[in-house]
Amino acid sequence: MNRKLIVTLSFFAVAMGCASVLGMTAGFEPFLRATIWLVCGFVIPRKAPSKPFLHGFFVGLSHGVINSVIQSSFFDTYLNSNPRLQNQFDQIPGGLAPQVFILLAGPVIGTASGV
């Protein structure tokens, strides 16, 4: 497994997480995510041709973990920069704290995206 490739592609998650916390991705976040996945989908088979699925899985998992840790760590800034999300966080079932929800959902969504 090419760990250097996984770590390198994970820097996209750091940039995306920071940009989302600062509200810089509002309105076009799906386009940015799609662009990142297209780049990863282009790079992974070329740099790790023997195990592209495994590398995609771990890149997706790392993206989910990194994004969720950044967003939950800076939750107040994230919410202030993205006020439209308050309504969505109010609808979380079971009284689960939004930060915990982000930490639980991020890896699942990232892994699904990586697969």
DSSP file (Angstrom, degrees, kcal/mol; ACC not computed):
  #  RESIDUE AA STRUCTURE BP1 BP2  ACC     N-H-->O    O-->H-N    N-H-->O    O-->H-N    TCO  KAPPA ALPHA  PHI   PSI    X-CA   Y-CA   Z-CA
    1    1 A M              0   0    0      0, 0.0     2,-1.3     0, 0.0     3,-0.2   0.000 360.0 360.0 360.0 139.2    0.0    0.0    0.0
    2    2 A N     >  +     0   0    0      1,-0.2     4,-1.7     2,-0.1     3,-0.2  -0.710 360.0 174.1 -93.3  89.0    1.3    3.4   -0.9
    3    3 A R  H  > S+     0   0    0     -2,-1.3     4,-2.7     1,-0.2     5,-0.2   0.840  77.2  59.5 -65.7 -34.0    0.9    5.4    2.3
    4    4 A K  H  > S+     0   0    0      1,-0.2     4,-2.6     2,-0.2    -1,-0.2   0.899 104.9  50.1 -62.3 -39.8    2.6    8.4    0.9
    5    5 A L  H  > S+     0   0    0     -3,-0.2     4,-2.7     2,-0.2     5,-0.2   0.921 110.9  48.9 -63.1 -45.0   -0.1    8.7   -1.8
    6    6 A I  H  X S+     0   0    0     -4,-1.7     4,-1.3     1,-0.2    -2,-0.2   0.926 113.9  45.7 -62.2 -45.5   -2.9    8.4    0.8
    7    7 A V  H  X S+     0   0    0     -4,-2.7     4,-0.6     2,-0.2    -2,-0.2   0.916 112.9  50.7 -64.4 -43.1   -1.3   11.1    3.0
    8    8 A T  H >< S+     0   0    0     -4,-2.6     3,-1.2     1,-0.2     4,-0.3   0.934 111.9  45.9 -61.5 -46.8   -0.7   13.4    0.0
    9    9 A L  H >< S+     0   0    0     -4,-2.7     3,-1.1     1,-0.3     4,-0.4   0.728 102.2  68.0 -70.1 -19.8   -4.2   13.1   -1.3
   10   10 A S  H >X S+     0   0    0     -4,-1.3     4,-1.2     1,-0.2     3,-0.8   0.676  80.2  76.7 -72.6 -16.4   -5.5   13.7    2.3
   11   11 A F  H <X S+     0   0    0     -3,-1.2     4,-2.2    -4,-0.6    -1,-0.2   0.775  84.1  65.5 -65.0 -23.7   -4.2   17.2    2.2
   12   12 A F  H <> S+     0   0    0     -3,-1.1     4,-2.7    -4,-0.3    -1,-0.3   0.892  99.4  52.7 -59.7 -38.2   -7.3   18.0    0.0
   13   13 A A  H <> S+     0   0    0     -3,-0.8     4,-2.9    -4,-0.4     5,-0.2   0.870 106.3  51.7 -67.5 -37.3   -9.3   17.2    3.1
   14   14 A V  H  X S+     0   0    0     -4,-1.2     4,-2.4     2,-0.2     5,-0.2   0.944 113.4  44.6 -63.4 -47.1   -7.4   19.6    5.2
   15   15 A A  H  X S+     0   0    0     -4,-2.2     4,-2.4     1,-0.2    -2,-0.2   0.921 116.3  46.3 -62.8 -44.4   -7.9   22.4    2.7
   16   16 A M  H  X S+     0   0    0     -4,-2.7     4,-2.4     2,-0.2    -2,-0.2   0.902 112.4  50.3 -67.1 -41.5  -11.6   21.5    2.3
   17   17 A G  H  X S+     0   0    0     -4,-2.9     4,-2.1     2,-0.2    -2,-0.2   0.927 113.4  44.9 -62.5 -45.7  -12.2   21.3    6.0
   18   18 A C  H  X S+     0   0    0     -4,-2.4     4,-1.8    -5,-0.2    -2,-0.2   0.912 113.4  50.5 -64.8 -42.8  -10.6   24.7    6.7
   19   19 A A  H  <>S+     0   0    0     -4,-2.4     5,-2.6    -5,-0.2     6,-0.6   0.887 111.2  48.5 -63.8 -39.0  -12.4   26.3    3.8
   20   20 A S  H ><5S+     0   0    0     -4,-2.4     3,-1.1     1,-0.2    -1,-0.2   0.886 108.5  53.4 -70.6 -36.9  -15.7   24.9    5.0
   21   21 A V  H 3<5S+     0   0    0     -4,-2.1    60,-0.3     1,-0.3    -1,-0.2   0.875 110.9  47.6 -62.2 -36.5  -15.1   26.1    8.6
   22   22 A L  T 3<5S-     0   0    0     -4,-1.8    -1,-0.3    -5,-0.2    -2,-0.2   0.437 116.3-115.9 -85.6   0.7  -14.4   29.6    7.2
   23   23 A G  T X 5S+     0   0    0     -3,-1.1     3,-0.7    -4,-0.2    -3,-0.2   0.661  77.3 128.5  77.4  16.2  -17.6   29.5    5.1
   24   24 A M  T 3 < +     0   0    0     -5,-2.6    -4,-0.2     1,-0.2    -5,-0.1   0.577  67.5  54.0 -81.7  -9.4  -15.6   29.7    1.8
   25   25 A T  T >> S+     0   0    0     -6,-0.6     3,-1.6    -5,-0.1     4,-0.8   0.411  73.0 134.5-105.0   1.4  -17.4   26.7    0.3
   26   26 A A  T <4 S+     0   0    0     -3,-0.7    56,-0.0     1,-0.3    -6,-0.0  -0.277  76.7   8.6 -58.3 127.2  -21.0   27.9    0.7
   27   27 A G  T 34 S+     0   0    0      1,-0.1    -1,-0.3    -2,-0.0     4,-0.1   0.072 132.6  47.1  94.3 -25.0  -23.0   27.3   -2.5
   28   28 A F  T <>  +     0   0    0     -3,-1.6     4,-1.9     2,-0.1    -2,-0.2   0.148  67.5 115.5-136.2  22.6  -20.4   25.3   -4.4
   29   29 A E  H  X S+     0   0    0     -4,-0.8     4,-2.8     1,-0.2     5,-0.2   0.896  77.2  55.3 -61.2 -41.9  -19.1   22.7   -2.0
   30   30 A P  H  > S+     0   0    0      0, 0.0     4,-2.4     0, 0.0    -1,-0.2   0.891 107.8  50.5 -60.0 -36.3  -20.6   19.8   -4.0
   31   31 A F  H  > S+     0   0    0      2,-0.2     4,-2.2     1,-0.2    -2,-0.2   0.916 111.4  47.7 -65.1 -42.8  -18.6   21.0   -7.0
   32   32 A L  H  X S+     0   0    0     -4,-1.9     4,-2.5     2,-0.2    -1,-0.2   0.921 112.6  48.5 -64.2 -43.9  -15.4   21.2   -5.0
   33   33 A R  H  X S+     0   0    0     -4,-2.8     4,-2.5     1,-0.2    -2,-0.2   0.919 111.3  50.2 -62.5 -43.0  -15.9   17.7   -3.6
   34   34 A A  H  X S+     0   0    0     -4,-2.4     4,-2.1    -5,-0.2    -1,-0.2   0.894 110.4  50.5 -62.0 -39.1  -16.6   16.3   -7.0
   35   35 A T  H  X S+     0   0    0     -4,-2.2     4,-2.3     2,-0.2    -2,-0.2   0.917 110.0  49.5 -64.8 -43.5  -13.4   18.0   -8.3
   36   36 A I  H  X S+     0   0    0     -4,-2.5     4,-2.7     1,-0.2    -2,-0.2   0.916 112.0  48.2 -61.4 -43.3  -11.4   16.5   -5.5
   37   37 A W  H  X S+     0   0    0     -4,-2.5     4,-2.7     2,-0.2    -1,-0.2   0.844 109.6  52.5 -69.8 -32.5  -12.8   13.0   -6.2
   38   38 A L  H  X S+     0   0    0     -4,-2.1     4,-1.3     2,-0.2    -1,-0.2   0.920 110.9  47.2 -65.7 -42.4  -12.1   13.3   -9.9
   39   39 A V  H  X S+     0   0    0     -4,-2.3     4,-2.6     2,-0.2     3,-0.4   0.943 115.0  45.9 -62.7 -47.3   -8.5   14.3   -9.2
   40   40 A C  H  X S+     0   0    0     -4,-2.7     4,-2.8     1,-0.2    -2,-0.2   0.905 111.0  53.4 -61.9 -40.8   -8.2   11.4   -6.7
   41   41 A G  H  < S+     0   0    0     -4,-2.7    -1,-0.2     1,-0.2    -2,-0.2   0.751 113.1  44.2 -66.4 -23.3   -9.9    9.0   -9.2
   42   42 A F  H  X S+     0   0    0     -4,-1.3     4,-0.6    -3,-0.4    -2,-0.2   0.855 118.8  41.2 -84.2 -40.3   -7.4   10.1  -11.8
   43   43 A V  H >X S+     0   0    0     -4,-2.6     4,-2.3    -5,-0.1     3,-0.6   0.909 105.3  61.2 -78.1 -44.4   -4.3    9.9   -9.6
   44   44 A I  H 3X S+     0   0    0     -4,-2.8     4,-2.6     1,-0.3     7,-0.2   0.905 103.4  47.6 -56.9 -49.6   -4.9    6.7   -7.6
   45   45 A P  H 34 S+     0   0    0      0, 0.0    -1,-0.3     0, 0.0    -2,-0.1   0.801 115.5  47.3 -64.7 -24.6   -5.0    4.2  -10.5
   46   46 A R  H << S+     0   0    0     -3,-0.6    -2,-0.2    -4,-0.6    -3,-0.1   0.844 120.4  35.0 -82.3 -34.4   -1.8    5.7  -11.9
   47   47 A K  H  < S+     0   0    0     -4,-2.3    -3,-0.2     1,-0.2    -1,-0.1   0.686 133.8  25.5 -93.3 -20.3    0.1    5.7   -8.7
   48   48 A A    ><  +     0   0    0     -4,-2.6     3,-0.9    -5,-0.3    -1,-0.2  -0.466  68.2 158.4-139.5  64.7   -1.3    2.5   -7.2
   49   49 A P  T 3  S+     0   0    0      0, 0.0    -1,-0.1     0, 0.0    -3,-0.1   0.742  71.6  57.8 -66.3 -22.4   -2.5    0.4  -10.1
   50   50 A S  T 3  S+     0   0    0      1,-0.2     3,-0.1    -3,-0.1    -2,-0.0   0.786 122.6  19.1 -79.7 -24.7   -2.4   -2.9   -8.1
   51   51 A K    <>  +     0   0    0     -3,-0.9     4,-1.9    -7,-0.2    -1,-0.2  -0.381  67.9 147.8-141.9  59.9   -4.8   -1.8   -5.4
   52   52 A P  H  > S+     0   0    0      0, 0.0     4,-2.6     0, 0.0     5,-0.2   0.890  76.5  52.7 -66.6 -37.3   -6.9    1.2   -6.5
   53   53 A F  H  > S+     0   0    0      2,-0.2     4,-2.6     1,-0.2     5,-0.2   0.939 109.7  48.3 -62.6 -46.8  -10.0    0.2   -4.5
   54   54 A L  H  > S+     0   0    0      1,-0.2     4,-2.3     2,-0.2    -1,-0.2   0.906 113.6  47.0 -60.9 -42.7   -8.0   -0.1   -1.3
   55   55 A H  H  X S+     0   0    0     -4,-1.9     4,-2.5     2,-0.2    -1,-0.2   0.904 111.8  50.3 -67.4 -40.8   -6.3    3.3   -1.8
   56   56 A G  H  X S+     0   0    0     -4,-2.6     4,-2.5     2,-0.2    -2,-0.2   0.897 109.7  52.4 -61.9 -40.2   -9.6    4.9   -2.7
   57   57 A F  H  X S+     0   0    0     -4,-2.6     4,-2.6    -5,-0.2    -2,-0.2   0.945 113.2  42.5 -59.7 -49.8  -11.2    3.5    0.5
   58   58 A F  H  X S+     0   0    0     -4,-2.3     4,-2.5     2,-0.2    -2,-0.2   0.847 113.2  51.8 -71.4 -33.2   -8.4    4.8    2.7
   59   59 A V  H  X S+     0   0    0     -4,-2.5     4,-2.4     2,-0.2    -1,-0.2   0.933 112.5  46.9 -65.8 -43.8   -8.3    8.2    1.0
   60   60 A G  H  X S+     0   0    0     -4,-2.5     4,-2.4    -5,-0.2    -2,-0.2   0.922 112.4  49.4 -61.8 -44.7  -12.1    8.5    1.5
   61   61 A L  H  X S+     0   0    0     -4,-2.6     4,-2.6     1,-0.2     5,-0.2   0.926 111.9  48.1 -60.6 -45.2  -11.8    7.4    5.1
   62   62 A S  H  X S+     0   0    0     -4,-2.5     4,-2.8     1,-0.2     5,-0.3   0.888 110.1  52.5 -64.8 -37.7   -9.1    9.9    5.8
   63   63 A H  H  X S+     0   0    0     -4,-2.4     4,-2.5     2,-0.2     5,-0.3   0.933 111.6  46.6 -62.0 -44.7  -11.0   12.7    4.1
   64   64 A G  H  X S+     0   0    0     -4,-2.4     4,-2.1    43,-0.2    -2,-0.2   0.916 115.5  44.6 -63.9 -43.7  -14.1   11.9    6.3
   65   65 A V  H  X S+     0   0    0     -4,-2.6     4,-2.4    41,-0.2     5,-0.2   0.946 115.7  46.2 -66.3 -48.5  -12.0   11.8    9.5
   66   66 A I  H  X S+     0   0    0     -4,-2.8     4,-2.4    -5,-0.2     5,-0.2   0.934 114.6  47.1 -62.5 -47.5  -10.0   14.9    8.8
   67   67 A N  H  X S+     0   0    0     -4,-2.5     4,-2.8    -5,-0.3     5,-0.2   0.929 113.9  47.3 -59.8 -45.8  -13.0   17.0    7.7
   68   68 A S  H  X S+     0   0    0     -4,-2.1     4,-2.4    -5,-0.3     5,-0.3   0.880 111.7  50.0 -68.0 -36.5  -15.1   15.9   10.7
   69   69 A V  H  X S+     0   0    0     -4,-2.4     4,-2.1     2,-0.2    -1,-0.2   0.927 114.2  45.2 -66.2 -43.6  -12.3   16.6   13.2
   70   70 A I  H  X S+     0   0    0     -4,-2.4     4,-1.8    -5,-0.2    -2,-0.2   0.943 115.8  46.0 -64.4 -47.7  -11.7   20.1   11.7
   71   71 A Q  H  < S+     0   0    0     -4,-2.8     7,-0.3    -5,-0.2    -2,-0.2   0.887 117.0  42.8 -66.7 -39.3  -15.4   21.0   11.6
   72   72 A S  H >< S+     0   0    0     -4,-2.4     3,-1.1    -5,-0.2    -1,-0.2   0.834 111.7  54.8 -76.5 -30.9  -16.2   19.7   15.1
   73   73 A S  H 3< S+     0   0    0     -4,-2.1    -2,-0.2     1,-0.3     3,-0.2   0.858 120.2  31.7 -67.6 -34.9  -13.0   21.3   16.6
   74   74 A F  T 3X S+     0   0    0     -4,-1.8     4,-2.8    -5,-0.2    -1,-0.3  -0.265  81.3 140.9-113.8  43.8  -13.9   24.7   15.2
   75   75 A F  H <>  +     0   0    0     -3,-1.1     4,-3.1     1,-0.2     5,-0.2   0.875  67.2  52.4 -60.8 -42.7  -17.7   24.2   15.5
   76   76 A D  H  > S+     0   0    0      1,-0.2     4,-2.4     2,-0.2    -1,-0.2   0.928 114.3  43.0 -61.4 -44.1  -18.6   27.7   16.7
   77   77 A T  H  > S+     0   0    0      2,-0.2     4,-2.3     1,-0.2    -1,-0.2   0.905 113.6  53.3 -65.1 -41.2  -16.7   29.2   13.8
   78   78 A Y  H  X S+     0   0    0     -4,-2.8     4,-1.1    -7,-0.3    -2,-0.2   0.923 112.5  43.5 -59.1 -46.6  -18.1   26.7   11.4
   79   79 A L  H  < S+     0   0    0     -4,-3.1     6,-0.2     2,-0.2    -2,-0.2   0.890 113.4  50.5 -69.4 -39.9  -21.7   27.5   12.5
   80   80 A N  H  < S+     0   0    0     -4,-2.4    -1,-0.2    -5,-0.2    -2,-0.2   0.854 114.1  45.3 -65.5 -34.0  -21.1   31.3   12.4
   81   81 A S  H  < S+     0   0    0     -4,-2.3    -1,-0.2   -60,-0.3    -2,-0.2   0.677 122.8  36.6 -82.0 -18.4  -19.6   31.0    8.9
   82   82 A N    ><  +     0   0    0     -4,-1.1     3,-2.1    -5,-0.2     4,-0.3  -0.557  65.4 164.4-132.0  66.9  -22.4   28.7    7.7
   83   83 A P  G >   +     0   0    0      0, 0.0     3,-1.4     0, 0.0     4,-0.4   0.732  69.5  72.1 -62.5 -21.4  -25.7   29.9    9.4
   84   84 A R  G 3  S+     0   0    0      1,-0.3     4,-0.5     2,-0.1     3,-0.4   0.712  89.1  63.5 -65.2 -18.2  -27.8   27.9    7.0
   85   85 A L  G <> S+     0   0    0     -3,-2.1     4,-2.5    -6,-0.2    -1,-0.3   0.654  79.5  82.3 -80.4 -15.5  -26.7   24.7    8.8
   86   86 A Q  H <> S+     0   0    0     -3,-1.4     4,-1.9    -4,-0.3    -1,-0.2   0.905  90.2  51.3 -57.3 -42.6  -28.3   25.7   12.1
   87   87 A N  H  > S+     0   0    0     -4,-0.4     4,-0.6    -3,-0.4    -1,-0.2   0.891 110.4  49.2 -62.1 -39.4  -31.7   24.4   10.9
   88   88 A Q  H >4 S+     0   0    0     -4,-0.5     3,-0.8     1,-0.2    -1,-0.2   0.893 110.4  49.9 -67.1 -39.5  -30.1   21.1    9.9
   89   89 A F  H >< S+     0   0    0     -4,-2.5     3,-1.2     1,-0.2    -1,-0.2   0.809 103.6  60.5 -69.9 -28.5  -28.3   20.7   13.2
   90   90 A D  H 3< S+     0   0    0     -4,-1.9    -1,-0.2     1,-0.2    -2,-0.2   0.723 100.5  57.0 -68.1 -20.2  -31.6   21.4   15.1
   91   91 A Q  T << S+     0   0    0     -3,-0.8    -1,-0.2    -4,-0.6    -2,-0.2   0.320  72.5 126.5 -95.5   7.3  -33.1   18.4   13.4
   92   92 A I    X   -     0   0    0     -3,-1.2     3,-0.8     4,-0.1     4,-0.1  -0.506  62.3-122.0 -66.6 127.1  -30.5   15.8   14.6
   93   93 A P  G >  S+     0   0    0      0, 0.0     3,-1.1     0, 0.0    -1,-0.1  -0.293  83.6  23.2 -72.6 154.9  -32.5   13.0   16.3
   94   94 A G  G 3  S-     0   0    0      1,-0.2    -2,-0.0     2,-0.0     0, 0.0   0.591 117.1 -81.3  74.2  12.4  -32.0   12.0   19.9
   95   95 A G  G <  S+     0   0    0     -3,-0.8    -1,-0.2     1,-0.2     2,-0.2   0.749  73.9 170.1  66.1  22.9  -30.6   15.2   21.2
   96   96 A L    <   -     0   0    0     -3,-1.1    -1,-0.2     1,-0.1    -4,-0.1  -0.472  40.5-108.8 -68.6 133.9  -27.1   14.3   19.9
   97   97 A A     >  -     0   0    0     -2,-0.2     4,-2.4     1,-0.1     3,-0.4  -0.378  22.6-125.7 -62.7 139.8  -24.7   17.2   20.0
   98   98 A P  H  > S+     0   0    0      0, 0.0     4,-2.6     0, 0.0     5,-0.2   0.856 109.7  55.8 -57.2 -36.4  -23.9   18.5   16.5
   99   99 A Q  H  > S+     0   0    0      2,-0.2     4,-2.1     1,-0.2     5,-0.1   0.905 109.4  45.8 -63.6 -40.6  -20.1   18.0   17.1
  100  100 A V  H  > S+     0   0    0     -3,-0.4     4,-2.0     2,-0.2     5,-0.2   0.902 111.1  53.1 -68.3 -41.0  -20.6   14.3   17.9
  101  101 A F  H  X S+     0   0    0     -4,-2.4     4,-2.9     1,-0.2     5,-0.3   0.921 109.6  48.6 -59.2 -44.1  -22.9   13.9   14.9
  102  102 A I  H  X S+     0   0    0     -4,-2.6     4,-2.5     1,-0.2    -1,-0.2   0.922 110.7  50.8 -61.8 -44.3  -20.3   15.4   12.6
  103  103 A L  H  < S+     0   0    0     -4,-2.1    -1,-0.2     1,-0.2    -2,-0.2   0.824 116.3  41.5 -64.4 -31.5  -17.6   13.1   14.1
  104  104 A L  H  X S+     0   0    0     -4,-2.0     4,-0.7     2,-0.1    -2,-0.2   0.872 119.1  42.6 -81.8 -39.4  -19.8   10.1   13.5
  105  105 A A  H  X S+     0   0    0     -4,-2.9     4,-2.8    -5,-0.2     5,-0.3   0.841 101.5  68.8 -78.3 -34.0  -21.1   11.0   10.1
  106  106 A G  H  X S+     0   0    0     -4,-2.5     4,-3.0    -5,-0.3     5,-0.2   0.925 101.2  43.2 -55.3 -54.8  -17.8   12.3    8.6
  107  107 A P  H  > S+     0   0    0      0, 0.0     4,-2.5     0, 0.0    -1,-0.2   0.867 114.9  51.3 -61.4 -35.0  -16.0    8.9    8.4
  108  108 A V  H  X S+     0   0    0     -4,-0.7     4,-2.3     2,-0.2    -2,-0.2   0.946 114.3  42.2 -66.6 -47.8  -19.1    7.2    7.1
  109  109 A I  H  X S+     0   0    0     -4,-2.8     4,-2.2     2,-0.2    -1,-0.2   0.910 115.7  50.1 -65.4 -42.2  -19.7    9.7    4.3
  110  110 A G  H  X S+     0   0    0     -4,-3.0     4,-2.4    -5,-0.3    -2,-0.2   0.908 111.3  48.0 -62.6 -42.6  -16.0    9.9    3.5
  111  111 A T  H  X S+     0   0    0     -4,-2.5     4,-2.2    -5,-0.2    -2,-0.2   0.918 111.1  50.6 -65.2 -43.0  -15.7    6.1    3.2
  112  112 A A  H  < S+     0   0    0     -4,-2.3    -1,-0.2     1,-0.2    -2,-0.2   0.896 111.9  48.4 -61.3 -39.3  -18.8    5.9    1.0
  113  113 A S  H  < S+     0   0    0     -4,-2.2    -1,-0.2     1,-0.2    -2,-0.2   0.891 110.7  51.2 -67.0 -38.9  -17.3    8.5   -1.2
  114  114 A G  H  <        0   0    0     -4,-2.4    -2,-0.2     1,-0.3    -1,-0.2   0.843 360.0 360.0 -67.4 -34.0  -13.9    6.7   -1.4
  115  115 A V     <        0   0    0     -4,-2.2    -1,-0.3   -58,-0.2    -2,-0.2   0.494 360.0 360.0 -70.9 360.0  -15.6    3.4   -2.3
